[in-house]
Amino acid sequence: MKIVADSRGRLAAKELFRPGTAFDASFQPDGSIRVIELVEKEVPVVPVKFNKDGSFECRRIMTRAQVVASIRADRDAQ
């Protein structure tokens, strides 16, 4: 599909760009432009207890494998 920008540099394609949707555009090393739809994700809230000395405690402890799995899942979702 070929898309042409108007005089103000705007792109319009109803099939691709729905009104009110956020997109990220970045230049690629080969000279092309990559457009990615930004999807809002639900972020888990972890309660944190702040101590008087300025330190904090987090009751939810994640293992290294859980952190790696979470990063890989987020990377694969894109």
C-alpha positions in Angstrom: 0.0 0.0 0.0 1.4 3.4 -1.0 0.6 6.3 1.4 1.3 9.9 0.4 1.7 12.7 3.0 -0.3 16.0 2.6 1.3 19.5 2.6 1.4 19.4 6.4 3.2 16.1 6.6 0.1 14.1 7.7 -0.7 10.5 6.6 -4.2 9.3 6.3 -5.3 5.7 5.7 -8.6 4.6 7.4 -7.6 0.9 7.1 -4.3 1.5 9.0 -4.6 4.5 11.2 -7.8 4.7 13.3 -8.6 8.1 14.8 -7.4 8.6 18.4 -4.8 5.8 18.2 -1.2 6.6 19.2 1.7 5.4 17.0 5.5 5.4 17.3 7.5 6.1 14.1 11.3 5.6 13.9 13.8 5.6 11.1 15.5 2.3 10.4 19.2 1.9 9.3 18.1 0.8 5.8 16.3 4.2 5.3 12.8 2.9 5.8 10.4 4.1 8.5 8.9 1.8 11.0 5.4 2.7 12.4 4.2 0.8 15.5 0.8 1.1 17.1 1.2 1.9 20.8 -1.0 -0.4 22.9 -1.7 0.5 26.5 -0.7 -2.4 28.8 -2.0 -3.2 32.2 0.9 -2.8 34.7 0.8 -4.8 37.9 1.0 -2.6 41.0 3.2 -3.9 43.7 2.8 -2.5 47.2 6.1 -1.0 48.6 6.7 -0.3 52.3 9.0 2.7 52.9 11.1 2.7 56.0 12.1 5.7 58.2 15.7 5.4 57.1 14.8 5.9 53.5 15.0 2.3 52.4 12.1 0.3 51.2 10.8 -3.2 51.2 8.9 -5.0 48.5 6.8 -8.0 49.6 6.6 -9.5 46.2 9.8 -11.1 45.2 10.4 -12.2 41.7 13.0 -14.8 40.7 15.5 -14.3 38.0 13.6 -16.7 35.7 10.4 -14.8 36.3 12.0 -11.5 35.3 13.6 -13.0 32.2 10.3 -14.6 31.2 8.5 -11.3 31.7 11.0 -9.4 29.5 10.9 -12.0 26.8 7.0 -12.0 26.8 7.0 -8.2 26.5 9.6 -8.3 23.7 7.7 -11.1 21.8 4.4 -9.2 22.0 5.8 -6.3 19.8 
